[in-house]
Amino acid sequence: MDIQTLAKKTLLLKGLMKSPNTQMILVVSLVYMWTIVIPIILSAALGFATRSDIEKRAPQNHPSIVKSKSFQKEKELLNKLSSKLREELAAEISKGELSIDRVKAIEQLQEETKSKLLEKPPVTFAGTFDARGIYYIFVCYLCLILHLGLLLRDEGFHSFATMIRIRSVLISSVWIYIFWQISNFWRNVLFDDTTRKVFAYTHLDVSFVGWANQELLVMGVAIILAISWVFWWQFHERLVGKLEVQLQQEMNKQSVFDIAKRVGEIFDRWQIHSLLIGLAFLPYTVYYIVLSTQYEDVRYYPSAIAIHVIWGLTWYFVSLPAYQALLSWNSLRLNLLHSQNDSIPTDQEFQKYVRSLQPVTHMRVFVVGLATLVTFVLPLLKLVIG
């Protein structure tokens, strides 16, 4: 291959990498590899992929496992009994020896057997092929990385990098990781272990590699969230400073329009990022709530609450700039309409223009805020009500 051909291919590759569609495909592919493909390959190679794998790996002397084995034996006996009843019923029908009382007795016994067979097993085993959590972490990663990607696009790399404080990111990521994982400590120490209903590949007593893989994934989420928290806090601090400078300048139609436009942009940004944060956390919260309610394993309550607290804190940091922008705009608007300051125009045309500016309508703030709040509160109600 000559140098000219290599140069053309390099330029073509650079052009493709600048395409938003290519970048999106690359991001989705990398997230899919990290959160789904690698764990599945590991589980298939090391034997914790299927339900039967987990059943073999689970601690066999655990009270819940012992109870599960008894349940399976009882189920096998009931299946044999049900088959025998059907055979006896068919034989008596063929001989014409079947009485009404005999039919009723057999039907009643069959119903009791059927209800027993339909009972949920006392324990659930989940490998990577069976666990829904692996797909929820994929959604969580994808939404959070898109969240950071939009910040990079809007701010530019240099501006974004100047807002990130490495020390703050490290401290925040360690705090998030510990707070998230301490719920596992509560689950295993504060609750009676004999009530355990779920044995999964992510549990340390089932698979060390599965557990270690989960810890890496959680640490990755913690680092992404820490970067987001630090960015939004720094962005909020800079925004406060910029708004203070702008509010002290001489006001005219153009300067007021510029501020109103900026406020609208910040609110639009908040709306998009709130949606991504909600999509990142909602599936994970629902996952833990399902484990707590559907599988009747109350030991997962702390995990559901921990995830919800982290979601709430993330939403708080994302909302700070939008709240500050709306607060500053309302203050400026009141000041422009009612102030006696000589530097502020008081003619009716200017005041009419100020009244006409609505960077964000009150109805929009109410509807979007209510939708976000309902999305956040509903999982908690589900957890409490069951």
C-alpha positions in Angstrom: 0.0 0.0 0.0 1.5 3.4 -1.1 1.5 6.5 1.1 -1.2 8.3 -0.9 -3.7 5.4 -0.5 -2.9 5.2 3.2 -3.5 9.0 3.6 -6.8 8.7 1.8 -8.0 5.9 4.0 -6.8 7.8 7.1 -8.8 10.9 6.0 -11.9 8.7 5.3 -11.6 7.1 8.7 -11.3 10.5 10.4 -14.4 11.7 8.5 -16.4 8.6 9.6 -15.3 9.1 13.2 -16.6 12.7 13.1 -20.1 11.5 12.0 -22.6 11.6 14.9 -24.1 8.3 13.6 -20.7 6.6 13.7 -20.0 8.0 17.2 -23.4 6.7 18.5 -22.8 3.2 17.0 -19.4 3.1 18.6 -20.6 4.2 22.0 -23.5 1.7 22.0 -21.1 -1.1 20.8 -18.5 -0.4 23.5 -21.2 -0.2 26.3 -22.7 -3.4 25.0 -19.3 -5.2 25.0 -18.5 -3.9 28.6 -21.8 -4.6 30.2 -23.2 -7.7 28.4 -20.7 -9.5 26.1 -17.8 -9.7 28.5 -19.9 -10.9 31.5 -21.6 -13.5 29.3 -18.2 -14.8 27.9 -16.8 -15.0 31.4 -19.9 -16.8 32.7 -19.9 -19.3 29.8 -16.2 -20.1 30.2 -16.3 -20.3 34.0 -19.7 -22.0 34.5 -22.1 -19.5 36.0 -24.2 -18.7 33.0 -27.4 -20.8 33.5 -29.8 -21.5 36.3 -28.5 -25.0 36.7 -24.9 -23.7 37.0 -25.9 -21.4 39.8 -27.9 -24.2 41.5 -24.7 -26.3 41.6 -22.5 -23.5 42.7 -24.8 -22.2 45.5 -23.9 -23.2 49.1 -25.7 -26.5 49.4 -25.9 -26.4 53.2 -27.8 -23.1 53.2 -31.2 -23.4 54.9 -32.9 -21.9 51.8 -31.2 -24.4 49.5 -32.1 -27.3 51.8 -35.7 -26.1 51.7 -35.6 -25.8 47.9 -34.4 -29.4 47.6 -37.3 -30.6 49.8 -39.7 -28.6 47.7 -38.4 -30.2 44.5 -38.7 -33.7 46.0 -42.2 -33.0 47.1 -43.1 -31.6 43.6 -41.7 -34.8 42.0 -43.9 -37.0 44.3 -46.9 -34.8 43.6 -46.3 -35.2 39.9 -46.2 -39.0 40.3 -49.4 -38.9 42.4 -51.1 -36.8 39.8 -50.1 -39.3 37.0 -51.3 -42.2 39.1 -54.7 -40.5 39.8 -55.2 -40.0 36.0 -54.3 -43.7 35.4 -56.7 -44.9 38.1 -59.5 -42.6 36.8 -59.1 -43.9 33.2 -59.1 -47.5 34.4 -62.3 -47.1 36.4 -64.0 -45.3 33.6 -63.1 -48.1 31.2 -64.5 -50.7 33.6 -67.6 -48.7 34.3 -67.0 -48.8 38.1 -66.8 -45.1 38.7 -69.2 -43.7 41.3 -70.1 -40.0 41.7 -68.5 -39.9 45.2 -65.3 -41.4 43.7 -65.2 -38.8 41.0 -65.6 -36.0 43.5 -62.9 -37.4 45.7 -60.4 -37.7 42.8 -61.3 -34.2 41.5 -60.7 -32.7 45.0 -57.4 -34.5 45.3 -56.3 -33.4 41.8 -57.2 -29.7 42.7 -55.1 -29.9 45.8 -52.2 -31.5 43.9 -52.5 -28.8 41.2 -52.4 -25.9 43.7 -49.3 -27.4 45.3 -47.6 -27.8 42.0 -48.3 -24.2 41.1 -46.7 -22.8 44.2 -43.6 -20.7 43.6 -40.3 -22.4 44.5 -38.8 -21.0 47.7 -35.5 -20.1 45.9 -34.6 -18.4 42.6 -31.3 -19.2 40.8 -30.1 -16.6 38.3 -27.1 -16.9 36.0 -26.1 -14.3 33.4 -28.5 -15.9 30.9 -31.4 -15.6 33.4 -30.6 -12.3 35.2 -32.4 -9.2 34.0 -30.0 -7.0 35.9 -27.3 -7.4 33.2 -29.6 -5.6 30.8 -30.5 -2.9 33.3 -26.8 -2.1 33.9 -26.4 -1.8 30.1 -29.3 0.8 29.9 -27.8 2.6 32.9 -24.3 2.8 31.4 -25.7 3.9 28.0 -27.8 6.7 29.3 -25.1 8.0 31.6 -22.5 8.0 28.9 -24.9 9.8 26.5 -25.4 12.2 29.4 -21.6 12.9 29.6 -21.4 12.9 25.7 -23.9 15.7 25.5 -22.1 17.7 28.1 -18.8 17.3 26.1 -20.6 18.3 22.9 -22.2 21.4 24.4 -19.2 22.6 26.4 -16.3 21.5 24.3 -13.5 19.4 25.6 -11.4 22.2 27.0 -14.2 23.9 28.9 -15.5 20.5 30.1 -12.0 19.5 31.3 -11.5 22.8 33.2 -14.6 22.1 35.3 -13.6 18.6 36.4 -11.7 18.5 39.6 -9.8 15.1 39.9 -9.7 15.1 43.7 -13.4 15.8 43.9 -14.2 13.1 41.3 -12.1 10.5 43.2 -13.8 11.4 46.6 -17.3 11.4 45.1 -16.8 8.2 43.2 -15.5 6.4 46.3 -18.4 7.7 48.3 -21.0 6.6 45.7 -19.4 3.2 45.5 -19.3 2.7 49.2 -22.9 4.0 49.7 -24.2 1.7 46.9 -22.3 -1.4 48.1 -23.0 -0.8 51.8 -26.6 -1.8 51.0 -25.2 -5.3 50.3 -23.7 -5.3 53.8 -27.0 -4.3 55.3 -28.7 -7.1 53.2 -26.3 -9.8 54.5 -25.8 -8.6 58.1 -29.0 -6.9 59.3 -31.4 -9.4 57.7 -31.9 -13.0 58.6 -30.0 -15.0 56.1 -32.5 -17.9 56.3 -35.0 -15.6 54.5 -32.8 -15.4 51.4 -34.7 -16.2 48.2 -32.3 -15.3 45.5 -28.9 -16.9 44.5 -27.3 -15.1 41.6 -23.9 -15.2 39.8 -23.1 -11.8 41.3 -23.1 -13.2 44.8 -19.7 -13.8 46.4 -20.7 -17.2 47.8 -21.7 -18.3 44.3 -19.0 -16.9 42.0 -16.0 -14.7 42.9 -15.5 -13.8 39.2 -19.2 -12.9 38.8 -19.1 -10.8 42.0 -15.8 -9.1 40.9 -17.3 -8.3 37.5 -20.3 -6.7 39.2 -18.0 -4.6 41.4 -16.1 -3.3 38.4 -19.4 -2.3 36.7 -20.6 -0.5 39.8 -17.3 1.3 40.2 -17.6 2.4 36.5 -21.1 3.9 37.2 -19.7 5.6 40.3 -16.9 7.3 38.4 -19.3 8.5 35.7 -21.7 9.8 38.3 -18.9 11.5 40.2 -17.8 13.3 37.0 -21.4 14.4 36.4 -21.8 15.7 40.0 -18.5 17.7 39.9 -19.3 19.1 36.4 -22.8 20.3 37.4 -21.6 21.8 40.6 -18.8 23.7 38.8 -21.2 24.7 36.0 -23.6 26.1 38.7 -20.9 28.1 40.4 -19.8 29.6 37.1 -23.3 30.3 36.1 -24.0 32.2 39.3 -20.9 34.4 38.7 -21.9 35.1 35.0 -25.4 36.0 35.9 -24.2 38.4 38.7 -22.1 40.2 36.1 -24.9 40.3 33.5 -27.4 41.6 36.0 -25.1 44.5 37.0 -24.7 45.6 33.4 -26.8 48.3 31.8 -30.1 46.8 30.6 -31.5 47.2 27.1 -33.6 45.0 24.8 -30.7 43.0 23.5 -29.1 42.3 26.8 -32.4 41.2 28.3 -33.1 39.0 25.3 -29.6 37.4 25.6 -30.3 36.5 29.3 -33.8 35.2 28.5 -32.3 33.1 25.7 -29.6 31.7 27.9 -32.2 30.8 30.6 -34.3 28.9 28.0 -31.3 27.0 26.8 -30.4 26.0 30.3 -33.9 24.7 31.0 -33.9 22.7 27.7 -30.6 21.2 28.7 -32.0 20.3 32.2 -35.0 18.6 30.6 -32.9 16.4 28.3 -30.4 15.4 31.1 -33.2 14.8 33.6 -34.7 12.3 31.1 -31.4 10.5 30.6 -30.8 10.3 34.4 -34.3 9.0 34.9 -33.9 6.3 32.1 -30.5 5.4 33.7 -31.8 4.8 37.2 -35.5 3.8 36.8 -34.9 0.3 35.4 -32.3 -0.5 38.2 -34.7 0.8 40.9 -37.5 -1.3 39.5 -35.2 -4.3 39.3 -34.5 -4.2 43.0 -38.1 -3.5 43.8 -39.1 -6.6 41.8 -36.6 -8.6 43.8 -38.0 -7.2 47.0 -41.7 -7.7 46.1 -42.2 -10.3 43.4 -39.5 -12.7 44.8 -40.5 -11.7 48.3 -36.9 -11.1 49.3 -37.1 -8.1 51.7 -33.3 -8.2 52.0 -33.1 -6.1 48.7 -35.0 -3.1 50.2 -31.7 -1.4 51.3 -30.4 -1.7 47.7 -33.5 -0.2 46.2 -33.4 2.7 48.7 -29.6 3.3 48.1 -30.1 3.4 44.3 -33.0 5.8 44.8 -30.9 8.1 47.0 -28.1 8.2 44.4 -30.7 9.0 41.7 -32.1 11.8 43.8 -28.7 13.3 44.5 -27.7 13.2 40.8 -31.0 14.9 39.8 -30.3 17.5 42.5 -26.9 18.4 40.9 -28.4 18.4 37.4 -31.2 20.7 38.5 -29.0 23.3 40.3 -28.2 25.4 37.2 -31.8 25.4 35.9 -33.1 26.4 39.3 -30.6 29.2 39.6 -31.3 30.4 36.0 -35.1 30.6 36.6 -34.6 32.2 40.0 -32.3 34.9 38.5 -34.6 35.5 35.5 -37.7 36.0 37.8 -35.6 38.4 40.0 -34.4 40.3 36.9 -37.9 40.5 35.4 -39.4 41.9 38.6 -36.5 44.4 38.9 -36.9 45.6 35.4 -40.7 46.1 35.7 -40.8 47.7 39.2 -37.3 49.2 39.9 -36.7 52.9 40.2 -33.0 52.5 39.2 -31.9 55.1 36.6 -29.8 52.6 34.7 -33.0 50.6 33.8 -35.3 51.9 31.1 -38.8 52.7 32.4 -40.6 53.5 29.1 -43.8 51.4 28.4 -42.4 49.9 25.2 -39.4 48.4 27.1 -41.6 47.1 29.9 -44.0 45.6 27.4 -41.1 43.9 25.7 -39.9 42.4 29.0 -43.4 41.1 29.8 -43.5 39.4 26.4 -40.3 37.5 27.0 -40.9 34.0 28.4 -37.9 31.8 28.1 -39.8 29.0 29.9 -43.6 29.1 30.5 -44.9 28.4 34.0 -47.0 25.6 32.6 -44.0 23.9 31.1 -42.1 24.1 34.3 -45.0 22.7 36.2 -45.7 19.8 33.7 -42.0 18.8 33.3 -41.3 19.1 37.1 -44.4 17.1 37.9 -43.5 14.4 35.4 -40.0 14.1 36.8 -41.3 14.0 40.4 -43.9 11.4 39.7 -41.3 9.2 37.9 -39.1 9.5 41.0 -41.8 9.0 43.6 -43.7 6.1 42.0 -41.0 3.4 42.6 -40.8 4.4 46.2 -44.6 4.0 46.6 -44.4 0.6 44.9 -41.7 -0.4 47.4 -43.7 0.8 50.3 -47.1 -0.5 49.2 -45.8 -3.7 47.6 
